[in-house]
């Protein structure tokens, strides 16, 4: 129970006891109390508190106290009477508490009786802690993890990749965990998540996201949430349970059957097929049709799919010096460099409450949360390109345009009021321009002169864009989606600068943190970031922008 929920519940209890509660208020109390021991305990305590206040301010103030001028005998009599009053008040307090609790119980019972249709499916509870872990039935394996912190909270048991998964409740606080059941059903769980494994044919999802691929042997696999029961008929689907216990189902292929727990009598079960999705709220039995979202769920933990092979083959042929495919790694904090230098990047995402990966333009992508999350990546040992030519390209999908948002920056330059640069130098400053948010690049030539280009119109939001710049020894060129935006003369490329390169942010001169003046935190996705020690041709850039799978 959050502090906001605690405050809301207190106000609702006050309304309940003074008989001003509406039907909507009653339903909200039921929602807050369901499956929340802390809320239930608070409810009882508040009823007790209101009872005490009723005694003190309702009864005691109307009870006449004996005058101090009475005789000692009368005082003795008063003492006896006061004792009687005290017992009467205690009885009254118990009565008030009982009536408040009883009234609420009657309301819940009457509400349940008024619901038409089948009774709600019973919540499945995990085995009691008294059952030793190794004596529980094994239904699958923790087959793959990407920065995963998976545990069995009732036993304070932390799990590692390769461990058997048995019946019980699980908590995933970091990263991604892939579960492979004994019947070859595969489930990818994204943190934060809480779920129960009941068998190799049933999973209870309490909160979080899962993506599921059901094998032929797993046909009939069931997922239960606070608001629905889902039965699969051999398909690929995803389920999300939000903080308010609303459930969403997205079917990527095949067919599933969805039954709302509060479905009215005679209501047909909802059948969803390929590219269909629905939403069911916990306090409603009516499914809400929504658009399928192919871009929300991480469906596989491998780096790419067969559809991505054409782009990967082309990248191998172009031979980048550094190439970050942005796939989640086992430790969850490393970005593997698949280029010739093998200079990995490290993720710094302490401000994010979800994994820094989402579906990408090719495979998966790096996801950063912008100024509110303070997340970025750093290549600790960046070696400046020394050939006098360079190409930097990436796929980006921006959610907003923070000031000076960075795609990739090897830069430690500041300008004074006269526009004169100073600092350690650097090779390139690639991202969005100041507050307008248009694509821009700045580079330093062999004479340490800064050459800059801008698009002069804001980068589109919510759409994948292929962005690139090229220094060919004599000119700097800026590209978006394979089309040259602008060019300027540029005599080679400087080779000085800071020791590290920032991805999704500009680093401070010592590279220990982000730049305190203009950190440029990126909000959105960055994918397939590549650096070449030569100038790619316009034809090669066009192929890269057109080869990625749709």
C-alpha positions in Angstrom: 0.0 0.0 0.0 1.5 3.3 -1.1 1.2 6.5 1.0 -1.3 7.9 -1.5 -3.4 4.7 -1.2 -3.2 4.9 2.6 -4.5 8.5 2.6 -7.3 7.6 0.2 -8.3 4.6 2.3 -8.4 6.7 5.4 -10.8 9.2 3.8 -13.0 6.4 2.5 -13.2 4.7 5.9 -14.3 8.0 7.4 -17.1 8.3 4.8 -18.1 4.7 5.6 -18.5 5.3 9.3 -20.4 8.5 8.9 -22.7 6.9 6.3 -21.8 9.2 3.4 -20.1 6.5 1.2 -21.2 6.2 -2.4 -21.4 3.0 -4.4 -18.2 4.1 -6.3 -16.5 4.7 -2.9 -17.5 1.2 -1.8 -16.1 -0.4 -4.9 -12.9 1.6 -4.4 -12.5 0.3 -0.8 -13.0 -3.3 -2.0 -10.3 -2.7 -4.6 -7.8 -1.3 -2.1 -8.4 -4.1 0.5 -8.3 -7.0 -1.9 -5.1 -9.1 -1.5 -3.4 -6.3 0.5 -2.7 -7.3 4.1 -1.3 -3.9 5.0 -4.4 -2.2 3.7 -6.6 -4.7 5.6 -4.7 -4.1 8.9 -5.0 -0.3 8.4 -8.7 -0.7 7.8 -9.1 -2.5 11.2 -6.9 0.1 13.0 -8.9 3.0 11.5 -12.2 1.4 12.6 -10.8 1.1 16.1 -9.6 4.7 16.1 -13.0 6.0 14.9 -14.7 4.0 17.7 -12.4 5.6 20.3 -13.1 9.1 18.9 -16.8 8.3 19.0 -16.6 7.4 22.7 -14.6 10.5 23.7 -16.4 13.1 21.6 -19.9 11.5 21.4 -20.6 10.0 24.8 -18.1 11.3 27.3 -18.9 15.0 26.5 -22.6 14.3 27.4 -21.9 12.5 30.6 -22.3 14.7 33.7 -19.3 14.7 36.0 -19.8 14.9 39.8 -19.0 18.3 41.4 -15.9 18.6 43.5 -18.1 19.8 46.4 -19.7 16.4 46.9 -18.9 14.5 50.0 -16.4 11.7 50.2 -19.3 9.2 50.2 -20.7 10.6 47.1 -17.2 10.5 45.5 -17.1 6.8 46.3 -20.4 6.4 44.7 -19.2 8.4 41.7 -16.2 6.2 41.4 -18.4 3.2 41.2 -20.6 4.8 38.7 -17.6 5.9 36.6 -16.4 2.3 36.6 -19.8 1.3 35.3 -19.7 4.0 32.7 -16.2 2.8 31.6 -17.4 -0.7 31.1 -20.5 0.6 29.2 -18.2 2.6 27.0 -16.0 -0.3 26.3 -19.0 -2.3 25.3 -20.2 0.5 23.1 -16.7 0.7 21.5 -16.8 -3.0 20.7 -20.3 -2.6 19.3 -19.3 0.2 17.0 -16.3 -1.7 15.7 -18.3 -4.8 15.2 -21.1 -2.9 13.4 -18.6 -1.2 11.1 -16.9 -4.4 10.2 -20.1 -6.3 9.9 -21.7 -3.6 7.7 -18.7 -3.9 5.4 -18.9 -7.7 5.3 -22.6 -7.5 4.5 -21.9 -5.1 1.7 -19.2 -7.3 0.2 -21.5 -10.4 0.5 -24.4 -8.6 -1.1 -22.2 -7.3 -3.9 -21.0 -10.8 -4.6 -24.6 -12.1 -4.7 -25.7 -9.3 -7.1 -23.0 -10.3 -9.6 -24.4 -12.3 -12.4 -22.5 -15.0 -14.1 -20.0 -17.5 -12.8 -18.2 -16.8 -9.5 -14.7 -15.4 -9.7 -11.9 -17.9 -10.3 -10.2 -18.7 -7.0 -6.8 -17.1 -6.5 -4.1 -19.7 -6.5 -1.8 -19.5 -3.6 1.8 -20.8 -3.6 2.8 -23.7 -1.4 3.2 -22.9 2.3 6.8 -22.0 3.4 6.9 -25.3 5.4 7.2 -27.3 2.2 11.0 -27.6 1.5 12.0 -26.2 -1.9 13.5 -29.4 -3.1 10.4 -31.3 -2.3 8.2 -29.1 -4.6 7.4 -30.2 -8.1 9.7 -28.9 -10.8 7.9 -27.5 -13.8 10.7 -25.8 -15.8 14.0 -24.0 -15.8 15.3 -20.5 -15.4 16.8 -20.9 -18.9 18.2 -17.4 -19.6 18.7 -14.1 -17.8 19.7 -10.6 -18.8 20.6 -8.7 -15.7 18.0 -10.7 -13.9 17.4 -10.7 -10.2 14.9 -13.5 -9.7 14.0 -14.8 -6.3 11.5 -16.8 -4.3 10.6 -14.2 -1.6 8.9 -16.6 0.9 12.2 -18.5 1.2 14.6 -15.6 0.7 16.0 -17.7 -2.1 17.9 -16.1 -5.0 17.9 -18.0 -8.3 20.6 -18.3 -11.0 20.4 -19.1 -14.6 20.0 -22.8 -15.0 18.1 -23.4 -11.7 15.0 -25.5 -11.7 11.7 -23.6 -11.2 9.2 -25.2 -8.9 5.7 -24.4 -7.7 5.6 -21.1 -5.8 5.7 -17.3 -6.0 8.5 -15.5 -7.8 9.7 -11.9 -7.7 11.8 -10.4 -10.6 13.2 -7.0 -9.4 15.8 -6.4 -12.2 16.3 -7.3 -15.9 14.7 -10.1 -17.9 14.2 -13.8 -17.1 13.4 -16.4 -19.6 11.5 -19.5 -18.3 11.4 -22.7 -20.3 8.7 -25.1 -19.0 9.0 -28.9 -19.3 6.5 -28.8 -22.2 8.7 -26.3 -24.1 6.5 -23.3 -23.4 8.8 -20.2 -23.3 8.0 -17.2 -21.2 10.1 -13.9 -21.1 9.4 -12.0 -17.9 10.3 -8.3 -17.7 11.0 -6.6 -14.4 9.5 -5.5 -12.1 7.2 -8.5 -12.0 5.5 -10.9 -9.5 4.1 -14.2 -10.5 3.2 -17.7 -9.4 4.1 -21.0 -11.2 1.3 -23.4 -10.6 2.3 -26.0 -13.1 3.8 -26.3 -16.5 0.3 -25.5 -17.9 -0.5 -22.5 -15.6 1.1 -19.2 -14.5 -0.5 -16.6 -12.3 0.6 -13.1 -13.3 0.2 -10.6 -10.4 2.0 -7.6 -11.9 4.4 -6.9 -14.7 4.9 -8.1 -18.3 5.4 -11.4 -20.0 5.8 -12.6 -23.6 5.0 -16.2 -24.3 5.6 -18.7 -27.1 3.5 -21.8 -26.7 4.7 -25.0 -28.1 2.4 -27.7 -29.5 2.9 -29.7 -26.3 1.8 -26.7 -24.3 -1.6 -26.1 -26.1 -4.1 -25.1 -23.4 -1.5 -23.1 -21.4 -3.3 -20.8 -19.0 -2.4 -17.4 -17.7 -4.4 -16.0 -14.8 -4.4 -12.3 -13.7 -6.4 -10.3 -11.3 -9.0 -9.6 -14.0 -8.9 -12.5 -16.5 -8.1 -16.1 -17.3 -6.4 -16.7 -20.6 -6.2 -20.0 -22.4 -3.8 -20.4 -25.3 -4.3 -22.6 -28.4 -0.7 -22.7 -29.6 0.4 -19.1 -30.3 2.6 -16.2 -29.4 1.1 -13.6 -27.1 2.0 -11.0 -24.4 0.2 -10.0 -21.1 0.7 -6.9 -19.0 -0.7 -6.4 -15.5 -0.5 -2.7 -14.5 -0.4 -1.3 -11.0 -4.2 -0.9 -10.9 -4.5 -4.6 -11.8 -5.8 -3.9 -15.3 -4.8 -6.6 -17.8 -3.9 -6.3 -21.4 -3.5 -9.2 -23.9 -1.7 -8.8 -27.2 -1.8 -11.7 -29.7 1.1 -11.7 -32.1 0.2 -15.0 -33.8 -2.4 -17.8 -33.3 -5.4 -17.7 -31.0 -6.2 -17.2 -27.3 -9.4 -17.3 -25.3 -10.0 -14.6 -22.7 -12.5 -14.9 -19.9 -13.0 -11.8 -17.6 -13.5 -12.8 -14.0 -16.4 -10.5 -13.6 -18.1 -11.5 -16.9 -21.9 -11.2 -16.7 -24.1 -14.2 -17.0 -24.3 -15.6 -20.6 -21.4 -13.5 -21.8 -19.4 -15.3 -24.5 -15.7 -15.8 -24.0 -13.5 -13.5 -26.0 -11.5 -15.1 -28.8 -8.5 -13.1 -30.0 -6.5 -14.0 -33.1 -3.3 -12.7 -34.8 -2.8 -8.9 -34.4 -5.7 -8.4 -32.0 -5.5 -7.1 -28.4 -7.8 -6.3 -25.5 -7.9 -4.6 -22.1 -9.9 -5.8 -19.1 -10.0 -3.7 -15.9 -10.2 -5.5 -12.5 -13.6 -4.0 -11.6 -15.1 -4.5 -15.0 -16.3 -7.6 -16.8 -16.3 -5.9 -20.2 -13.3 -6.3 -22.6 -12.1 -3.1 -24.3 -10.7 -3.6 -27.8 -7.3 -1.9 -28.3 -4.6 -1.8 -31.0 -1.9 -4.4 -30.8 1.5 -3.0 -29.7 4.4 -4.8 -31.4 6.8 -2.3 -30.0 6.2 -2.7 -26.3 7.2 -6.2 -25.3 10.7 -7.8 -25.5 9.7 -11.2 -27.0 13.1 -12.9 -27.2 16.4 -12.5 -25.4 18.5 -13.5 -28.4 20.0 -10.6 -30.2 18.1 -10.9 -33.5 15.6 -12.9 -35.5 16.0 -14.5 -39.0 14.3 -11.3 -40.4 17.3 -9.3 -39.2 19.9 -11.4 -41.0 20.1 -9.1 -44.1 21.0 -6.0 -42.0 23.5 -8.0 -40.0 25.1 -9.4 -43.1 25.5 -6.0 -44.6 27.1 -4.7 -41.4 29.6 -7.5 -41.4 30.5 -6.6 -45.0 30.9 -2.9 -44.1 33.2 -3.8 -41.2 32.6 -1.1 -38.6 35.3 -0.2 -36.1 32.7 -0.2 -33.4 29.2 -1.6 -33.6 26.7 -1.7 -30.7 23.6 -3.8 -31.6 22.1 -2.9 -28.2 21.2 -6.4 -27.2 20.7 -7.1 -23.4 23.7 -9.0 -22.1 23.8 -11.5 -19.2 25.0 -9.0 -16.6 22.5 -6.4 -17.8 25.0 -3.5 -17.7 27.3 -4.2 -20.7 26.7 -3.2 -24.3 28.8 -5.5 -26.4 31.0 -4.0 -29.2 30.7 -6.2 -32.2 33.1 -4.1 -34.2 36.8 -4.7 -34.8 37.9 -2.9 -31.6 35.8 -4.9 -29.2 35.6 -1.9 -26.9 32.4 -2.6 -24.8 30.2 0.1 -23.3 28.9 0.2 -19.8 25.3 1.2 -18.8 24.5 3.6 -16.0 20.8 3.3 -15.4 20.3 3.6 -11.7 17.5 6.2 -12.2 15.3 3.8 -14.3 12.6 1.6 -12.8 12.6 -0.7 -15.8 15.2 -2.5 -17.9 17.0 -0.2 -20.4 16.0 -2.4 -23.4 13.0 -2.5 -25.7 12.3 -3.9 -29.2 14.5 -2.2 -31.7 14.6 -1.5 -35.4 16.8 -4.6 -35.7 16.5 -7.0 -32.8 16.4 -5.1 -29.5 17.4 -1.5 -28.7 18.8 0.6 -25.9 16.0 2.5 -24.1 16.8 5.6 -22.1 14.4 7.6 -20.0 15.6 11.1 -20.6 16.2 13.9 -18.0 13.9 12.2 -15.5 15.9 8.9 -15.4 19.5 10.3 -15.8 20.4 7.1 -17.7 23.1 6.7 -20.3 26.0 4.5 -21.6 29.7 5.1 -21.7 32.5 3.7 -23.8 35.3 4.0 -21.2 38.3 3.6 -23.6 37.3 5.4 -26.7 40.2 5.6 -29.2 39.8 8.5 -31.7 39.6 7.6 -35.3 43.0 8.6 -36.9 42.4 8.1 -40.6 41.0 11.6 -41.3 37.7 10.1 -42.2 34.7 8.9 -40.1 31.1 7.7 -40.4 28.8 7.5 -37.4 25.3 6.1 -38.0 22.4 4.7 -35.9 18.7 4.1 -35.8 16.9 6.3 -33.3 13.3 6.6 -32.1 12.8 9.7 -29.9 10.0 10.1 -27.4 10.8 13.8 -26.7 13.5 16.3 -27.6 15.5 17.2 -24.4 17.9 20.1 -24.8 21.1 19.0 -26.6 19.8 15.3 -26.5 22.8 13.1 -27.3 23.0 10.2 -29.7 26.8 9.8 -29.4 29.3 12.4 -28.3 33.1 12.4 -28.0 33.3 16.0 -27.0 34.7 18.3 -24.3 34.3 21.8 -25.8 32.7 24.9 -24.4 32.2 28.2 -26.1 32.6 31.6 -24.5 30.4 34.7 -25.2 32.5 35.5 -28.3 32.0 31.9 -29.6 35.6 30.9 -29.0 36.0 27.2 -28.1 38.0 25.8 -25.2 38.5 22.5 -23.5 40.0 19.0 -24.1 38.7 18.8 -27.7 37.0 15.8 -29.2 35.9 14.4 -32.5 32.1 14.7 -32.8 29.0 16.0 -31.1 26.0 14.1 -32.6 22.4 14.5 -31.5 19.7 17.2 -31.3 20.2 20.9 -31.4 19.5 22.8 -28.2 15.8 23.4 -27.6 14.5 23.2 -31.2 15.4 19.5 -31.3 16.6 19.3 -34.9 19.3 16.8 -36.0 22.7 18.3 -35.7 26.4 17.4 -35.8 29.6 19.2 -34.8 33.0 17.9 -35.6 36.5 19.3 -35.2 38.8 19.2 -38.2 42.6 18.6 -38.2 43.1 22.3 -37.4 40.8 22.1 -34.3 38.2 24.2 -36.1 34.6 23.4 -35.3 32.4 22.5 -38.3 28.6 22.3 -37.7 25.5 21.2 -39.6 21.8 21.3 -38.7 18.6 20.1 -40.3 16.6 23.1 -39.0 13.4 21.1 -38.5 12.5 19.1 -35.4 13.3 15.4 -35.5 10.0 13.4 -35.8 8.9 11.7 -32.6 7.7 8.1 -32.2 9.2 7.0 -35.6 12.4 5.1 -36.4 14.9 7.4 -38.2 18.2 6.3 -39.7 20.7 9.1 -38.9 24.3 9.5 -39.9 27.2 11.9 -40.5 30.2 11.4 -42.7 33.6 13.2 -42.9 35.4 12.2 -46.1 38.6 14.2 -45.7 37.3 17.4 -47.3 33.6 17.7 -46.4 31.2 17.0 -43.5 27.8 15.6 -44.6 24.6 15.0 -42.5 22.1 12.4 -43.5 18.6 11.3 -42.3 17.0 8.1 -43.8 19.6 7.9 -46.5 19.1 11.4 -47.8 21.8 14.1 -47.5 20.5 17.1 -45.5 23.5 19.4 -45.8 27.3 19.6 -46.2 30.2 21.8 -45.4 33.9 21.9 -46.0 35.9 20.0 -43.4 39.6 19.4 -43.5 40.1 16.0 -42.0 39.4 15.2 -38.4 41.0 16.0 -35.0 42.4 13.2 -32.9 42.3 14.6 -29.4 39.6 14.7 -26.8 38.4 13.0 -23.7 39.2 9.4 -22.8 35.5 8.2 -23.1 32.5 8.5 -25.4 29.0 9.0 -24.2 25.9 7.2 -25.7 22.7 9.0 -24.9 24.4 11.7 -22.9 27.4 14.1 -23.1 30.1 13.3 -20.5 32.0 15.7 -18.2 35.6 16.5 -19.1 36.9 13.8 -16.7 34.3 11.4 -18.0 33.3 10.5 -14.4 29.7 11.7 -14.9 27.5 13.6 -17.4 28.3 17.2 -18.2 26.8 19.3 -15.5 25.8 22.1 -17.9 24.4 20.3 -20.9 24.1 16.5 -20.1 21.8 15.9 -23.1 20.0 12.9 -21.7 18.3 11.0 -24.6 14.6 10.0 -24.2 13.7 7.1 -26.4 15.5 4.3 -28.3 18.9 4.0 -29.9 19.8 1.0 -32.0 22.6 -0.3 -34.3 25.1 2.4 -33.4 28.1 2.0 -35.7 31.4 3.9 -36.1 33.6 3.5 -39.2 37.1 4.6 -39.8 36.2 5.5 -43.4 33.6 7.5 -45.2 30.6 5.4 -46.3 29.2 6.2 -49.7 25.7 7.7 -50.2 24.7 4.3 -51.7 25.9 2.4 -48.7 24.0 4.7 -46.3 20.9 4.3 -48.5 21.2 0.5 -48.3 21.5 0.7 -44.5 18.4 2.8 -44.2 16.4 0.5 -46.5 17.7 -2.9 -45.5 16.4 -3.0 -41.9 13.2 -5.2 -41.5 9.9 -3.4 -41.4 
